[in-house]
Structures are given as C-alpha cells and as structure tokens.
Amino acid sequence: MVKKPIDLHLIDGRKGASISPMTEILKNRVPAAKWMNHPELWDKAEFVRETSDYMFDVYGIASDQDKHSLAILADYMDTYVKCTEDIDANGITTDFPNGTRGPNAYIPIRNKTVGVIVQLMNELGLTPKAKLSGAKAKNDSSINKMLKGPLG
C-alpha cells in the first residue's frame, strides 16, 4: 500500500481518526524560522529533530538510514547560516588587501549551498514539489498500460 501524504487525504475527502489530528496542524501557516533574523539562534540538532518529527508526522517514515541524508542536510544548512552571518556582518561587498573592492566571497558559497539544500530536501520529501510528486501513483502494470490505450 502506498502511503499518501496526510494533506492529500484532505483533498480526497476521506475522513478518519488518523487524519483529524493532522488537519489542525495543516491549517496553520508556515512560521518563520526563528534563526532567520537571528542566525545566532540556529541549532543544528534542533533542525534535525524538527525535520525528523515532520517526516514521521507527514509520511510515517522512521527509517534509520535517513539519518545520514538528514545529517548532510543539517551540515549544509549550517554552512548556509554561517555564510549569511558573514554577509549580514560585512555586506555584499568587501575590501581586499590590495585596496580593491569586490563581492563578498561568501555569496557564491551560499548560492551553491542553497542548490544542494533544495536537492536534499527534495530527496527527503520536505518541499511542496517533492510532496506532490511523491503522491503520484506510478502504476506500470500491464492492465494499466492497456487501459491507457495505444497513445497512452
């Protein structure tokens, strides 16, 4: 049985005891991360705990193997936050020892980090896109192919 993300059950119209506790959570808006405006509040362990809880609540996933992907994601998030701290403190440009001014070296590092973060989040089903694509039924059975017809 393919487990569907809990929020898609709401679209199906299915009602059940297992859905109702999550319904209230889904009605909440996504809060801003507390470290967004205060990077010093970033806590890697708390991020792992919150993300692990989210994955379990939404997908019912509690795979021990995911700890590695989640640890790598937390490390990249940590790099992102450290880059942001430097950019906030020193600006988007910097003065070099030779007297020239140029872009802060942490900007390209942060930009590359964002790409890896998004990839890892997609792998773990943490983005809206990943949740929607993971819910698509992939039925390549011979009967399904026949029902699609010659153009399907």
N, C-alpha and C positions, 0 to 999 in steps of 0.2 A: 504494500500500500504506500502510495506516495503521500507524504505529509505536506500539506499545503500551509503556507504562512497564515497565521491566525487572522490577519487583516483581510485576507481573501475570502475567508469564510463569511465575513460580514457581507460581502458582495453577493455570494451565493444565496444569502438569506437563510442559511442554516442556523438554527439556534440550538444551543446546548449548554450544559453546565460548564463544559471545559472552555467555552468561548466567553461567557459573561465576565469573568474577572479581567480578561484582557481588553474587553470592549471599553472599559473606563480609561485604561491606560492609553488606548489608541485615540481617544477623544482629546487628550492633552496635546498641546503644541510642543514642538521640539524646543527644549530650553537651550539657552546659550551656554556653552561650556564655561565653567567658572574661571578657567585659565585664559580665556580668550582676551580679556582686557588686563589680566594679571598673570602673566606667564610664570611668575614665581609660585603660583598655586598648582602648577602642573604636577601630577603624581602618576608616574608610570604604572605602579601597582594598582592604583585605583582605576585607571583606564582599563587594565586587563580584567579586573573584577567586574566592572560595569559592562564591558563588552561581552565577557563570558556569560554573565547573567542575561543579557539581552539575547544572545544567541540561543540560550536554553529556553527562555520565555517564548520567543517567537517561533523557533524551529524545533524545539525539543531536542536540540543537539547537545550532547555532552561527551564528545569524542576526545579522548586523552591526546590523540595525535594533533588536534588543532592547537594545542598549547604552543607548538613551535611557530606556526604561522602567526599566532596572536602575539608571541614574544617579539618576532621580527617586526610586526606592525607597530608594537609599542616602542621599539627602538627607533623606527623611522619617525614616529610621532614625536619622540623625544628630540630627535635631530631638528625636526620642523620647528618645535617650540624654541630651541636654543638659537636657531637662525633668526627667528622672529624677534627674540630678545635683543640680539645684536643689532638688527635693523632698526628696531624701536629706539635703542640707545644711541646709535651712531648715525642714523639716517640712511637714505638710499644711495647717497654718495659718500666717498671717503677721501681724505687727503693722503697721498702716498709720500713716502720719504723723499722722493726726488722732486717734490714740490708740485706735482700734478694732482688733479682731482679726477676721480673716476667712480664707477659704480661699486657699491658695497659688494664684496666677494661672497657674502652670504646669500645674496639674491639668487644667483643661479643654482646654488646648492639647495636652497629651499624649494625652488621650482622643480628640480629633478626629484626631490623628496616627495613632493605632492603627487607626482605621477606614480611613484611606487606605492604610496599610501593608498591611492584610489584603486590600483590593481589588487593590492592585498585585501582591501575592504570588499571589493567585488568577489574575490575568491571566498571570503568568509560570509558572503551574503549580507553585508552591512550597509549597502547602498540601495536606494529605491530601485534603481535599474536591476541590480542583482536579485532583489526580492521578486520583481516582476518576471524576469527571465527564468528564475528557478521554479516558478509556479506553472510554467508552460508544460503541458503533458507531452512527452516525447513517446509516441506510440508508433513504432515502425513495424508493427505486426503485419503479416500478410493480409489479414482481413481489413485492416485499416488502409493499406495501400490499395486494395481492391475497391473499397468504398470511396476513395478519392477519385477514382476513375482514371482514364488514360492521360489526362492533362494534369492530374494532381501530383 
